[in-house]
Amino acid sequence: MTDPGRDGDEARGGDRDGDGGVSAGRDAYVAGGDQFFFNVSVYPGQPGAGTAAGPDEAPAPGPGRRLFSARVTRRPGQLLVAFGAEDSLVITERDTTVHRWSLRGNAPLAGAPASPAAPFKVMRADVGPRVAVSTVAPAVAVTRGARVTLLHFGEAGYRPTTVPLGTSEFLISTDGERFATVDDRGVKVREFADGSVTWRAAGPRSVATATMNPAGTTVAITGAPNMFTGSNRVVVVSRDDPRPREFTFENVPMAGSQVAVSPNGALVAVASFREIVVIRARTGDIIHRRRLSGLRDDVRSSVGTRPHRLICTNQGDLLWLRGRHAVTVNWAGDQSRYLPQDGLCDDIAFDHATSRFAMVSESGQVDVFQWNPGP
């Protein structure tokens, strides 16, 4: 990584550094009058920070060769990362400032400054900004307050479109072909082009978490606990079969959970305070289940309002961001495997089409790795 304070050719970019990376120096792009700076390194063949396998051993699941590295000068607050359309990487700040980078050409793309905060409606809870990134068109949906702003990017910059939200309606943070919002009547799956509703999925009246697969064809919703219902049910709805299917899992009373759907929509994963379970959505068959037995490693790191992200592959493998650390769920053992990281982690992303893994730290460091699936 190039040090912006160093002199000479390395500080200007273009020379190779000592670890074999190609330092692109300090690049900048202007969007909406604001200027964002990146320090960038591209690694053509450098191994990642994962544990190396022996000559006769299969590599363990985890990040392998590092493909891309950048650092974004940031404001306070959590950073979110996602893989976008046209082989791009999207980083969003808490104030909804959007940064974009081309992984194909290793060059900065047009971003967008922070969206102005809309006034909250009466009795509207502030859940903070949320982001959804399109994987088929250069578009990003960001929300602050009672509206979603759709940012459509092009060579000339970006074009914003505003979609109003209801009093209890919120954006679901996902990346895929479509985005979605959720309220007390269920999930609305929408088009990135104009925010129009494609189809609706009914769910519990009180929603804790909701997500959908990248194609926007399968939705999973967990209900929020109250004095009449527990927090141990997940509702799954598919576009070709709108009848809700309900599955139960073990959880601590009045506690929340995390939910994920595999890209093909066949599997639904839930991580609660008691267990991690992967369910086949059509049949209800449980293909993986593991109780959280480690109070220090499993339960304590899941407590609180720190960033969470659960990612499920078509094979049922799970990536879980919890307690500012990224782990892979080990179904054969009692302990999850912590991924190597530099400092506390803000967010993770996974590109299922290319098996690439992205991680952004609280320092603004962004890394993209080739993912080793393991044996």
Stockholm file with secondary structure:
# STOCKHOLM 1.0

chainA/1-375         MTDPGRDGDEARGGDRDGDGGVSAGRDAYVAGGDQFFFNVSVYPGQPGAGTAAGPDEAPAPGPGRRLFSARVTRRPGQLLVAFGAEDSLVITERDTTVHRWSLRGNAPLAGAPASPAAPFKVMRADVGPRVAVSTVAPAVAVTRGARVTLLHFGEAGYRPTTVPLGTSEFLISTDGERFATVDDRGVKVREFADGSVTWRAAGPRSVATATMNPAGTTVAITGAPNMFTGSNRVVVVSRDDPRPREFTFENVPMAGSQVAVSPNGALVAVASFREIVVIRARTGDIIHRRRLSGLRDDVRSSVGTRPHRLICTNQGDLLWLRGRHAVTVNWAGDQSRYLPQDGLCDDIAFDHATSRFAMVSESGQVDVFQWNPGP
#=GR chainA/1-375 SS CCCTTCCSHHHHSCSBCTTSCEEEEEEEEEETTEEEEEEEEECSSCBCSSCCCCTTSCCCSEEEEEEEEEEECCCSSCCEEEEETTTEEEEECTTCCEEEEETTTTEEEEEECCCCCCCCCTTCCCCCCEEEEESSSSEEEEECSSEEEEEEEETTEEEEEEEECCTTCEECCCEESSEEEEETTEEEEECTTTCCEEEEECCCSSEEEEEECTTSCEEEEEECCCSSSCSCEEEEEETTEEEEEEEECCCCTTCCCEEEECTTSCEEEEECSSEEEEEETTTCCEEEEEECCCIIIIIGGGCSSSCCEEEECTTCCEEEEETTEEEECCSSSSSCEECCCSSCEEEEEEETTTTEEEEEETTSEEEEEEEECCC
#=GC SS_cons         CCCTTCCSHHHHSCSBCTTSCEEEEEEEEEETTEEEEEEEEECSSCBCSSCCCCTTSCCCSEEEEEEEEEEECCCSSCCEEEEETTTEEEEECTTCCEEEEETTTTEEEEEECCCCCCCCCTTCCCCCCEEEEESSSSEEEEECSSEEEEEEEETTEEEEEEEECCTTCEECCCEESSEEEEETTEEEEECTTTCCEEEEECCCSSEEEEEECTTSCEEEEEECCCSSSCSCEEEEEETTEEEEEEEECCCCTTCCCEEEECTTSCEEEEECSSEEEEEETTTCCEEEEEECCCIIIIIGGGCSSSCCEEEECTTCCEEEEETTEEEECCSSSSSCEECCCSSCEEEEEEETTTTEEEEEETTSEEEEEEEECCC
//
